[in-house]
Amino acid sequence: MGKSLSYTTCSNHAMPVISQLNGSKICDLWSLDILGIQDPVENKTRKDIDDDTVSFFEKPVKFNQGRYEVNLPWVEGHPKLLDLQFQSEKRLNTMTSKLISTGKFDSYDKILKEWEQLGIIEPVRINIKGVTAKYENSISLNQCLATGPNYIEMIPSILNKFRQNRLGVISDIRKAFLQISISPTDPYLLFLWWENYEKREIKIYRYCRVVFGLSSSPLLLMTTIYHQLEKERNDVAVKLKDYFYVDNVVASVQNEIDLQRFQTIACQIMSKAGFELTGCVSSTEQQNQEKTRCSVLGLLWEPNTDLLACDLRNISTELNDTCSKRQLLSISQKIFDPIGFTAPVTLIPKLIIQKACKNYKLTWDQKLPPEIVQEFKNWLASLEFLKLIQIPRHFWGLVDESTTTLHMFSDASGKAFAA
């Protein structure tokens, strides 16, 4: 039969399909993408694209004057960036007024002068009297830069490795982004500041280091770290690749000897790249000391008791008079639990929002009915008990893992299911 089409019959059921295919070539009707389906053989997956992005931008990474130097990861075919000096000057004046009114202008100016001395920023000679224009809806720099993989997806895996061995240990890189240089061939990280505010003289500066606010900053940092670890030929470097999340090291080791060795070699490896590992905390060092809590990838960890808990410090238990679906969603999403041990609690606001969307035809900012608001308030009040829930960081604890097996069971109800 081949690719022949018969038009002898036509039913009403076929009309929606025919209308969607109107204007297409006959040969295209056998292509999956005409129906919104992409053949995985013909198209790259997101992971393939992310891997290619990391691989491509790792090639120009080079070590220069005691630190790594990278290029900005431009998106292929990105739109041209426009000259927005007019908007920059306007924003400078607005921000300066706010800094002066809050008494922070001198501190801000001092920091920028220190950065210039440290080589973090540098003045550039550009004709600021050139043609400028005010553009609306212009393209931002972040829209032109590749972001690479979604590193948030790494958090559950890293936390599981953090819970794997008897002793937990965390650390971070001091001012990590500022330790990486941006190649002078990318003169796009520019900003305006006052050379002399009294005389209203403006100077143009260029960021010489990776800027924290760039959408590609995590990619540039992780690519640089992986590049350094690939050069090392030891087991600690291999483990560090699994333990790094941006500038944080979240690891676990089996005993005190392994802990000391891991800390020593990890610091040596990172110092070769111009990075300084600081703030090292381990479960052994905190024993018999005052109870403290550390933030570990969104969770709270008590090193002296070796327990994990959810961080609820930023959750408000008060609702305003015009409580809306937007506010309900905003509050409920502040519970960050990447390993899911609070799922029975976080399920409730999802069901409440689901009920509000299903039974009431309201916009996201319209006031909710009193019964929905009261139900959500009851859930908020119960969060006090969630603060009392803590789980062991170490999976096994005092259990002999050589004689232990793990059995899992999940079930479904009319409203939710577990996977």
Secondary structure as UniProt FT lines:
FT   TURN            2..3
FT   HELIX           12..14
FT   HELIX           15..20
FT   TURN            21..23
FT   HELIX           26..30
FT   HELIX           32..35
FT   TURN            40..42
FT   HELIX           46..58
FT   TURN            59..60
FT   STRAND          62..64
FT   TURN            65..66
FT   STRAND          67..70
FT   TURN            76..77
FT   HELIX           85..101
FT   TURN            102..103
FT   HELIX           105..118
FT   STRAND          121..123
FT   TURN            128..129
FT   HELIX           141..144
FT   HELIX           151..154
FT   HELIX           155..162
FT   TURN            163..164
FT   STRAND          167..173
FT   TURN            174..175
FT   HELIX           177..179
FT   STRAND          181..182
FT   TURN            184..185
FT   TURN            187..188
FT   STRAND          190..196
FT   TURN            197..200
FT   STRAND          201..207
FT   TURN            212..213
FT   TURN            215..216
FT   HELIX           217..231
FT   HELIX           235..243
FT   STRAND          244..245
FT   TURN            246..247
FT   STRAND          248..253
FT   HELIX           256..272
FT   TURN            273..274
FT   STRAND          277..282
FT   TURN            283..288
FT   STRAND          294..296
FT   TURN            297..298
FT   STRAND          299..302
FT   TURN            303..306
FT   STRAND          307..310
FT   TURN            313..314
FT   TURN            321..322
FT   HELIX           325..332
FT   TURN            333..334
FT   TURN            338..339
FT   TURN            341..342
FT   HELIX           343..359
FT   TURN            364..365
FT   HELIX           370..386
FT   TURN            387..388
FT   STRAND          391..392
FT   TURN            397..398
FT   HELIX           401..403
//
